[in-house]
């Protein structure tokens, strides 16, 4: 079970955040899960997609004190980052 909310007050954006009971957080743009943060804090970026989705990623990252460029670099390097510790590792 999860709850959804619009992304940072952008009520007309085709994006939302899913928060599951186990504290997994997902950024969903249109119907695609773009970013996922698992309960241990490991964030993975599944793609950058369209110009609009890039804006959604930027909103999501800023809400968490990070920048779009962090997400972009994680995707390009096929890495994931722990949002609690800042540790970076290869994607599983």
Phi and psi in degrees as a GROMACS rama.xvg file:
@    title "Ramachandran Plot"
@    xaxis  label "Phi"
@    yaxis  label "Psi"
@TYPE xy
-147.661  165.524  UNK-2
-113.95  158.849  UNK-3
-128.891  154.447  UNK-4
-149.699  156.507  UNK-5
-70.9305  158.721  UNK-6
-87.6432  107.416  UNK-7
55.5351  38.3423  UNK-8
77.9092  3.86954  UNK-9
-87.6181  76.337  UNK-10
-63.4027  -22.8014  UNK-11
-98.6151  -0.60894  UNK-12
-72.7593  144.458  UNK-13
-85.3545  53.9094  UNK-14
-144.667  152.918  UNK-15
-156.663  166.718  UNK-16
-113.047  128.41  UNK-17
-98.1285  133.296  UNK-18
-123.623  113.661  UNK-19
-88.3834  164.15  UNK-20
-58.156  -29.7666  UNK-21
-86.5426  8.41432  UNK-22
77.0432  12.5319  UNK-23
-66.8811  136.763  UNK-24
-120.671  132.932  UNK-25
-128.612  135.275  UNK-26
-93.6018  121.902  UNK-27
-115.52  123.833  UNK-28
-112.078  120.667  UNK-29
58.0347  -107.127  UNK-30
-119.877  11.5666  UNK-31
-107.744  129.313  UNK-32
-75.75  112.445  UNK-33
-92.5668  -45.2113  UNK-34
-131.46  141.871  UNK-35
-133.765  135.526  UNK-36
-116.667  117.832  UNK-37
-81.795  171.38  UNK-38
-58.6762  -24.808  UNK-39
-83.526  -5.13854  UNK-40
98.3721  3.95823  UNK-41
-79.3763  119.715  UNK-42
-101.589  128.557  UNK-43
-122.984  144.202  UNK-44
-113.317  122.169  UNK-45
-89.7136  -12.7816  UNK-46
169.483  167.824  UNK-47
-105.247  -30.9436  UNK-48
59.2382  -128.256  UNK-49
-90.8573  170.949  UNK-50
-58.6005  -39.7422  UNK-51
-65.6045  -43.5639  UNK-52
-63.9377  -35.3065  UNK-53
-60.07  -39.2225  UNK-54
-63.2066  -42.2281  UNK-55
-60.8065  -43.0137  UNK-56
-60.5387  -43.9085  UNK-57
-58.903  -45.3404  UNK-58
-60.2631  -47.9769  UNK-59
-59.9254  -46.1149  UNK-60
-67.6425  -42.6421  UNK-61
-62.2888  -36.6413  UNK-62
-61.1257  -21.2315  UNK-63
-108.257  13.426  UNK-64
76.5542  22.2141  UNK-65
-126.246  175.932  UNK-66
-113.27  163.714  UNK-67
-56.109  -37.4606  UNK-68
-64.943  -27.737  UNK-69
-64.5234  -47.3489  UNK-70
-61.8254  -42.9284  UNK-71
-60.8661  -45.6003  UNK-72
-66.9231  -38.6151  UNK-73
-59.9334  -43.5842  UNK-74
-64.4847  -48.7422  UNK-75
-63.6775  -34.7237  UNK-76
-90.3367  -1.22062  UNK-77
55.2378  49.1878  UNK-78
-118.706  168.287  UNK-79
-133.086  153.967  UNK-80
-126.267  141.622  UNK-81
-84.6414  118.191  UNK-82
-71.3215  -14.7929  UNK-83
-90.7784  -36.3486  UNK-84
-110.239  -17.6344  UNK-85
81.7575  -1.12319  UNK-86
-63.7293  142.871  UNK-87
-122.32  137.364  UNK-88
-144.113  166.69  UNK-89
-63.3429  145.546  UNK-90
-66.4709  143.018  UNK-91
